[in-house]
Amino acid sequence: MKYIGKINIMPLKALLDPQGKAVNQNMENIGFKTVSDVRIGKHIEIKLEADDKKHAEELVNEACKKILSNVVMESYEFTIEEI
């Protein structure tokens, strides 16, 4: 069966997000005064084949741990949909 994994990766909340901080400051400078916190992460979509949804979840989880995220500095979550 074919699946699509939709993955969101974000910096850990305990760590500084310099890119988000820079965007937050610039938003204030151009008039977005009500913005108080910007955090920037990644969104990744991958298509894969697996025997079932559980197997697809295992494959995506393994990919996240091994290559798609830095688990020391980032957290991730994902959903799996059959296509």
Contacts in CASP RR format, 6 or more apart in sequence:
PFRMAT RR
TARGET T0000
AUTHOR 0000-0000-0000
METHOD contacts of the structure
MODEL  1
MKYIGKINIMPLKALLDPQGKAVNQNMENIGFKTVSDVRIGKHIEIKLEA
DDKKHAEELVNEACKKILSNVVMESYEFTIEEI
1 49 0 8 1.000
1 50 0 8 1.000
1 51 0 8 1.000
1 52 0 8 1.000
1 56 0 8 1.000
1 82 0 8 1.000
2 47 0 8 1.000
2 48 0 8 1.000
2 49 0 8 1.000
2 82 0 8 1.000
2 83 0 8 1.000
3 47 0 8 1.000
3 48 0 8 1.000
3 49 0 8 1.000
3 50 0 8 1.000
3 53 0 8 1.000
3 56 0 8 1.000
3 80 0 8 1.000
3 81 0 8 1.000
3 82 0 8 1.000
3 83 0 8 1.000
4 45 0 8 1.000
4 46 0 8 1.000
4 47 0 8 1.000
4 48 0 8 1.000
4 80 0 8 1.000
4 81 0 8 1.000
4 83 0 8 1.000
5 45 0 8 1.000
5 46 0 8 1.000
5 47 0 8 1.000
5 48 0 8 1.000
5 56 0 8 1.000
5 60 0 8 1.000
5 78 0 8 1.000
5 79 0 8 1.000
5 80 0 8 1.000
5 81 0 8 1.000
6 43 0 8 1.000
6 44 0 8 1.000
6 45 0 8 1.000
6 78 0 8 1.000
6 79 0 8 1.000
6 80 0 8 1.000
6 81 0 8 1.000
7 42 0 8 1.000
7 43 0 8 1.000
7 44 0 8 1.000
7 45 0 8 1.000
7 46 0 8 1.000
7 60 0 8 1.000
7 64 0 8 1.000
7 68 0 8 1.000
7 76 0 8 1.000
7 77 0 8 1.000
7 78 0 8 1.000
8 41 0 8 1.000
8 42 0 8 1.000
8 43 0 8 1.000
8 76 0 8 1.000
8 77 0 8 1.000
8 78 0 8 1.000
9 41 0 8 1.000
9 42 0 8 1.000
9 43 0 8 1.000
9 44 0 8 1.000
9 64 0 8 1.000
9 68 0 8 1.000
9 69 0 8 1.000
9 74 0 8 1.000
9 75 0 8 1.000
9 76 0 8 1.000
10 39 0 8 1.000
10 41 0 8 1.000
10 74 0 8 1.000
10 75 0 8 1.000
10 76 0 8 1.000
11 17 0 8 1.000
11 39 0 8 1.000
11 40 0 8 1.000
11 41 0 8 1.000
11 73 0 8 1.000
11 74 0 8 1.000
12 73 0 8 1.000
12 74 0 8 1.000
12 75 0 8 1.000
15 73 0 8 1.000
17 38 0 8 1.000
17 39 0 8 1.000
17 40 0 8 1.000
19 40 0 8 1.000
20 38 0 8 1.000
20 39 0 8 1.000
20 40 0 8 1.000
21 38 0 8 1.000
23 38 0 8 1.000
23 40 0 8 1.000
24 35 0 8 1.000
24 36 0 8 1.000
24 37 0 8 1.000
24 38 0 8 1.000
27 35 0 8 1.000
27 38 0 8 1.000
28 35 0 8 1.000
41 74 0 8 1.000
44 68 0 8 1.000
46 60 0 8 1.000
46 63 0 8 1.000
47 83 0 8 1.000
48 56 0 8 1.000
48 59 0 8 1.000
48 60 0 8 1.000
50 56 0 8 1.000
50 59 0 8 1.000
53 80 0 8 1.000
53 82 0 8 1.000
56 80 0 8 1.000
57 78 0 8 1.000
57 80 0 8 1.000
60 78 0 8 1.000
60 80 0 8 1.000
61 78 0 8 1.000
64 76 0 8 1.000
64 78 0 8 1.000
65 71 0 8 1.000
68 76 0 8 1.000
69 75 0 8 1.000
69 76 0 8 1.000
END
